[in-house]
Amino acid sequence: MIQKTFKMAVAFTTIMLALTACSQPLNNRASNSSAPNGGESSNATQPQNDYLQRDVREDVFYFVMPDRFNNGDVSNDNGAPKGSISHGGLDITSKWAFHGGDMAGIEQKLDYLKSMGITAIWMTPILRNKAVQKGGFAHHGYWIVDFTEIDPHFGSNADLKRLIDTAHKKDIKVFFDIITNHTADVIKYEECHNADGSFKRGLDRCTYRSLKDVEEQGTYRAFVPEKEQGEKFPKWLNDPRYYHNQGDTTFEGENSLYGDFNGLDDINTEDPEVIKGMIDIYTKLISEFKPDGFRIDTVRHVQLPFWQAFSPAIMAHAKAEGIENFHVFGEVYDPNPEALSSFTTEGKLPAVLDFGFQSAVGGVFFEDKPVSTIETLIAQDHLYNDEDSNVNQLLTFLGNHDMGRPGFFLNKYLPSASNEEKLQRSMLAHAMMFFSRGVPVVYYGDEQGFTGDGNDVGAREDMMPSKVASYNDNTLLGTEQTTKDDNFNPQHPLYKAIAKYAAIRKQQPLLQYGVQENKFFDDKKQVFAFARVANDTMANGGVVPQNNEALFVVFNVSAERQTVTISKQYKSYLPIAGTAKISASDQGETQITLPAFSFGLFSPK
């Protein structure tokens, strides 16, 4: 039984009282051609369940790292048999290594997710990886060698199909995290490496060769050490001519497009044959497993012409497979809406992860930056609108596996704040994510108050009982448990709050489809308000509400009770959720009173 301090219980009670107002298989690997080629669509169909008809704007996502979630089958903890490139790496005491989570573990917890209001699961990459390289471990799934099968640490192809089938029966979608930019580190360079792949004396990286350097002296002379030859699938990926071979990136300028990420083999995505090959890989995965969409890694490190070809082909194939609402969103690690929107407009991606939202909302709720930061963000929402995408299709989030969690940000930027205040701020930020434009993403563990030690592996704690000392010494939000305990508690205050927010969002189409309009921002009092309204830009399949034309949302992100007076917006306000009080006078003014760290959601008339 979870023990809570009195202050935690009071904080939770205050906020919660407010709330109450399968198909043809992939081609056999041996038959894969030595060069990329186009694929064919299978004729398999899916049961006509609600998840197939549901637009992504109606979804609530849960972003999970399978290895750190739940171990449902200990027999696969070491991956492939000994001697395989995909074997080993298990060490449950190390934050860097594999911990045993798998597809069976996620399947066992589907009811836990459904009860929280989750309608879509996004998993970090699950295709077969090089398990260990340069002393690191592929628990995250981003070091792929085989694009045709699941990594054995996570189970079998049959396990993945069973998870997807079971999730679909529970009306939960499943999204794959995919990669087109790079593969695992297999290719080496004669100028930098010995025959066995180790660095030559005095070297620990291969200096990037610019496009100008390549014109003058060529790329590095690429080779594959004997022990790793032929390890990639499809087979064309073993040919070094399909890679840039220009050395390591420093993530600056042109080398962010052509350089190797810490040695990972950077694919030449400008090559027409590579474009065809990548489309072939991922259309076959759609035909085989019937996922509901893709999150695409490292999108900004691939040039726009690739996405202009790849995205429409993927979307068309998914529709041909009967997945009408298949959704694709890319990772463009940049908070600038101009940069982000270029990939949804010119780049032809349906959506991106909204790093602008994370930066602005995180800054306000976790760092106490001025609330007008959010006003500036929302004023740029129009940049995303074109014939097949808009801002409501973006995925919004508060933290992730790379940058860290809300709890970590709160500890970092507001170290003197009480645990009670940090809990309230996290709950309030989640309310903002659920009531604002875009599709909300809950990062696994945030609903249990995880805090983490920082970014990267510091933000990848175990939901199952952990043996990692640096995780287990953290103080969590809203509970006296630690990560050494099992953390699937549906009574945790954050879990219960998120479930309430999800229920409200489901009941209010304007929270899913409505355009967001800035209404009021007071940086001194840290109070702001916005409306979600129905208008012509709710197109692209939007459901226009029948009973109301707008919703009015107000937040107080300060530790004090606040009263603000704004110009009259509406005649009256019917409360839906929250503790804010509104009174509209006949003199053209509206007075709003909010308790500390609170919100109000209203249906105005």
N, C-alpha and C positions, 0 to 999 in steps of 0.2 A: 504494500500500500504506500503510495507516495505521500511523504510528509511535506507540508507547506508551512512557511512562516506566516504569522498573522497578517503582516503587511501585504504579502503576496496574495493572500486570500481576499483581503479587502479590495485590492486593486482589481483582481479578476472579477469579483462580484459586481463592482461598480460598472465595469465595461459590459459584462454579460447582461446585467439588468437593462442596460441601454439597448442592447441588441434585441431583447425580447419584444420593447415596444415594436480448304487446301488443294492444291493445284499441281500442275506439271512440275517435276523436280528440275533443279539446275542441271545444266549440262555436266556430264561426268568430267572431273578435272582432267583426266587423261585426254579428253577430246577437245580441250580448249586449244584454239589455234595459237600459233606463235606470233600473230599480230592481231591487233584489235579488230573487232567486226561487230556489226549490228546484231541485235537480238530479236526474238520473236515473242509475241504475246501469247499466253495460254488462254484457254476459254473457260477457266475455272470461275465460279461465282461464289459470292458470299451470301450467307443468310441475310435477309432484309431486316436487320435490327435497327434500333434507333440510332446507334452510333454512326451508321452509314449515312443517314439523312442529316445528322447534326452538323451545322456550320461551325467552323473552328472558333468563331467569335462567341459561341455559347459554351466553350470548354473551359475547364480549370485544369491546369497542368501540374504534374508532380515530376520534378527533375531528380532522377535517382542514379547513383553510381552503384551498379549491381554488386560489385565486390564488397562494398561496405554496408550493404543493407541487411541481408538476412541469408544465412547459410541453410539451404534446404536439402542439400545433398553433399555430405562430406566426402563421398567417393571421388568427386572431381576436383578436390582442392588443389592438387598439384598439376592439373591440366592434362596435357598429352603424356603418353608414356615416356619414360626416361630415354634420353637421346634425341628427342624431338626439339625443334627450335621453340616450340610452344609448351615445353615442360618446365615445371618448377616455379620458384619465386615465392613460395608460401612461407610467411613468417608473421604470425598474428601479433607479435610484440613490436613489429616495426611499422611505422606510419608510411613507409615507402613501399612495402611489399604487398603481396596478395593476402587477403584475409578470409576468403572462402565463400563470399556471397555469390549467388547464382540465380538462374531463371526460376528454379524450383522455389527458392526463397522468396522471390517477388510474388510468385503465384500464391504462396501461402498467406500473403498479406494483402491480397486484393480487397477483401472485405474491410480491412483497416483503412485502406485508401478510399474506398467507395463511401464509407460512413463519414469521411471528412469532406465529401463533396467533390472529390477528384474524378474527372471524366476522361483524362488523358495522361498516360505515362510516357515520359521521355527518358530513355536510358542512354548513358554514355556508351560509346561504341562497343559492340559485342562480337565483331568479327575476329577471326583468329589472328593473334598477335605474336610477335617475337617476345617471349616472356621476360627475358632479361637482356639488357644491353647497357654497356658502359657502367655497370654496377647499379643500374636503375631497374625498376620493375613496371610491367605494363598493366598494373591493376586498373588503370584508367581506360584502357582499350584503344589508345590513339596510335599504337605502333603496329599497324596491320601488315601482315604478309600474305594472308589468304582472304580474298574478298568474296569467297563462295561458301564459307561455312562459319558457324559460330565458334568462338574461342572455347576450347575444352574446359577451361577453368570455370566457365559459366554454364556448362552443360552441352547438350547435343542439339542438332537442328530440330530433332523431334521435341526436345524440351522447350525450345523457343516457340515452335508451332503450338504446343499445348498451352503455353502461357498466353499467347495471342488469342487463341480460341477461347480459353477460359475468361480472359479479360473482356472479349467481345460479348460473351454471353452475359456478362455483368454490365454491359453497356459502357465499357471503358476502352478508349482507343490506346494504341501502342505506337509510339514514334521511335524511329531509329536515328541515331547520331552517326552521320556518314562523313567520309573524308575523300576529297579528290586532290588535295594539294600535295600529299606526300605519302610514303609508305614507311615501314620500319627502316632502320639503318642497316642496310645490307651492302650497298655499293661503297667501295673504297676508291681512293685515288693514289696512283703510283707515286705522285710527287709528295704525298703526305704519309702514306701507310706502308707497312711491311706486308709481305705476302699473306700473313695470317690475319691481316686486318688491323693489327695494333699500330699505334702511331710511331713514326720514326723518332729517334732520339731528339729531344728538345722541342717536340711539337705536341700540342694538345688540341689543335683545331686546324682547319684548312682555310687560309685567308681567302676571302671572297674575290673572285675575278669578275670585274665589271664587264658590261657589254662591250665597252671600248677595249678592255684587256682581251676579251675573247676574239675580237676582230684581229688583234695583233698577234696573239700567241695561242689562240684556241682555248677550249675548255680543259679541265683537268682530264688526265688519262684514266678513265674509269675501269674498274675490274671488280669482280665478286670473288672473295676468298673461296677456296675449294669446298670448305665445310658448309657453306651457305648457298652454293650454286643451285638454282632450280627450286628454291624454297617459296617463291611467290606464285600466287595463282590469281587470275588467269596467267598463263605462261608468258604472254607478251610483256608482262611487268618485269620479267627477268632481264630484258634487253636494255642495257645502259643508254641506248640511243633515245629512249623515251623519257630521259631525265635531263635536267639542266646541267648538272655536273660542274657547277661554278664555285663550289666551296660554301662555307658557312655564312649565314646571314647575321647581320647586326641589327636587323629590324629597322633599317633606315634607308629611305630612298628606294632605288631600284632593287637593292638586294633583298628587300622584303617580298619581292615577287619571284626572284630567281635563285635565292640562296637556300641552303639547307638549314632547317631548324635544328640546332644542336646535333647535326649530323644526319637527321632524317632525310631520306632520299626524296629530293624535290622533283616532282613530276613535271614534265614539259607540257603544260596544259594548253599551250598555244598550238601544238601539233594537231592537225585535223584527225589523224589516226587515234591519238590519245582521247580526243573529245568523243569520237565514236566508241572507243573502248570503255570509257567511263559511263557513257549512256547505256551501253550493253550490260555492264556490271550491275548497275542499279535498277534497270528495268527488269532484269532477271530476279533480283532480290524481291522486287514488288510482286512479280508473278509467283515466286516460290512461297513467300511468307505472308503476303497481304498486310503489310503495315499500313497505318493510316496517315503517315507522313514522314518527312525527313527534317532533322536539324542538320545543317551543313557546317562543318568545322572550317575555320581559317579562310573564310570567304574573301576577305580583303587582300589576301596574299595570292589570289588568282585573278587574272585580268578579266574585264567585263565581257569580252566576246565569248569566253567559255560559258559564262552563265547565260548569255543570250541564246546559246544553243542548247545547253544542258537543261535548264529549268523548263522551257516549254515541252521538250521531249519527255521529261519525267512526268509532268502533269498530264500530258496527253495519254501516256501509257497507263497511268493509274486510272484515268477515266475509262479507258478501254477495258480495264480489269474490273470495272464496276465500283471503283472507289471514287465516287463523284466529288467528295469533299476532302480528297487528299490535299494536304497542306505542306508547304515547304518554307522553312525560315532559316536564314543564314546568320552565322556569327560574324559580325563586323565589329571588332573590338575598338569602338570609337564612339564617344558620347555626342558628337556633332551631328545634329539631324540632317544637315546638308550632305555629309558624307554617307550617313546611313541610308538616306532616301535615294541616293544615286543607284543603289543596288536593287531597290524595288521598282524604280522607274526605268532608267536606262539599262540596268542589269537584268530586268525581267524576273527577278525573284518575287514570289507573292508577298514575302515578309522578311523581316530581320528581327533578331533579338534587340530590344530597345535599350541600348546602353545609355542613351540620353535620359530615359526615365530613371534608370538606376542611379545615375549620377546626380540628377536633380532631386529626386525624392529621398535618396540616401543622404544627400547633403543636408536637406532640411530636417529629416526625422532623426538621423543618427549623428549629425555633426552640429546641429543647431544653426545652420546657415539661414539667411533670410528666405521667407516663404516666396518672395517674388522670383526666386530661382525657378520655381515651378511655373509661374506665369510666363516667363521667357520661353520655357520649353514648349508649353501648350500652344503658344502663339505661332509656332513653326509646324504644327501638325499638318497643315495644308501641303507641305512639301511631299508627303507620301501619297497623295491622291493621284491616281491615274485610272485608266480604263479597267484594270483588273486588281487593284490593291488600294488600301487606305490605311490610316493609322490604327483603326480598330483591329486589324489583322496582325499587328505587331505583338510579340510576346514580351510582356513586362515582367520584371524580376527585381528582387532586392539584394541578391547576392548569389554567388555560385561557387563552383569547385576550383576556379582559378583565382578569383579576387578575395574571397572570404564571405562570411555570413553577417547578417544584421547584428547578432550578438557580439561578434568580433569588432565590428565598426563601433558599436556603442562602448565597448570596453576601451577601444583605442582613442576615440575622440571625446568621450564623456566619462573619463575614468572615475571622477568623483561622484557621479550619479549613483543613486541607490539601486539595488537590484529591482526594487519595485518600479522605479522610474524607467529603467531599461526595459522591463517587461511591458509597461504601458506604451512606451515608444514603439516597440516591436509590433505590438497588437495594432496600434494606430497606423503604422506604416503598411501593415497588411491590409487594413481597411481601405487605405488610400489606393493600394494596388487593385483591390477587387472592385472599387467604385469608380475608378478612373478608366479612361479609354485604353484599349488593348486587352490582350488575353493574359490573365494572371498565371504566374509560374511559382509554385512553392518549392523551394529547394529542400531536399530530404533532410530531416533532422531539425529544421527551423521550427516545425510544429511541436517539437519536444524541447525547445529552448536551448538548443546547442549554441555554443559560442565560438569554439575553435581557437586556434593559436595564431591564425594569420591566413595567408592565401595558400594556394596549391595544396600540398598534403596536410597543412594545418587546418584546412576546411573540409577534410574528408573523413570525418569520424565514423565509427561503427554505430549502427542502430542496434544491432545485436550486441550482447555483452562484449566489451572491448578489453584487450590485454595490452593496449598501448598506453604506457605511463603518462606520456605528454598529453594524451587526450583525457585520461581519467582524473587528472588534477584540476581540470577546469570546473568553474562554478557555472552551472546552467541557469537559465532564466525560468522562473516560475515553478521550480521544483528543488528538492534537496537530493534528488538522485544525481548520479554522474554517468558518464559513458561506460563505466564498468558494469552498469545494470542493463537489463533489457529495456529498450526505450520505444515501446509501441503502446503508449498509454493514451487511450481515448479520453481520459479525464484531464489531461494536461490543459491548462488555460489557453495556451496558444492553439492547440488542436481544436478545442471547442469554439474558440473565436473564429478560426478559419472556416470551420463547418458552418457557422452562422452566416459569415460573409458569403460563402458559396451559395447557401440557400437563398439569401436575399438577392444575389446576382441572378440566380436562376429564375426568380419570380419577377424580375424587372428587366424586360427586353431593352429598355433604354440604357441600362448598364452594359449591355452587350453590343448594341448597335448605335447608340446615340452619339452625336457629335458633342465634343467637350468645348464649352465656352467659358473663358475666364470671367469672373464676376467681381471679386473683391480680394485685395491683398494688402495686409497691414504688417510690414516688417517689424514694427516696434512691438506689437502685441503678438506676433507670430500666429495670426489668424488669416485664413484665406477661404474663399468660396468659389465654386464653379457650378455650372449646370450641364446636364446631359440632355440634349434636345434632339427632337426629330426634325430632319429637313432633307433636302434632296440628296445630300452627300451620304445618306444612309443607303445608297444604292448597292450594287454588287451583291444582291441576295438578302439585303437587310429586311428585317421584319418590323414594319412600322407599328408602334404600339396603338392600341385601340382606346384605352381608357385615360391616358394622360399624354400631354405633349412635351413635358419636361420633368426632370428631377433636379432638385437643388441640394448641393452637398457643401457642408461647411466643416472646417477642421480648426482646432486650437492646438498648436504644437508648442505650448508653453506650460510651465509648471504652476501657472496662476489662473484663477477664474477670470474670464475676459468678457467684456461687453463691448460690442461694436455697433455703430449705426451706419447703415448703407442706404443708398437711394432705393426707393421702392421698386422692386422687381416684379412682384406678383401681388394679387389681392389677399390671398391666404395661403397657408402652408399646412398640409396634412402630414404629421410625423410618421415616418416608416421605421426608422431605427436611430439610435443614438440618444444622447442626453441634452443636446442643444435645445434652447427655447427661442422661438421667433414670434415677434409681434409686429404686425404691419399697421401703421397708423394712417389716418385719412389725410395727413399732411404731406404724404409722399415720402416718408421715411420708414425704414424697417430696422428694428432693434433685435440683435442676436446676442444671447448670453450662453456661454459655454463653460462648463467645468474644465479644470486642468486636464490636458491630454485627452481631449474628447472630440467627438464628431457628431454631426446630425445629418440625416438623410430625409428629405421631405419631398412630397408630391405637391407642387404649388398649383394654384388656380389663378 
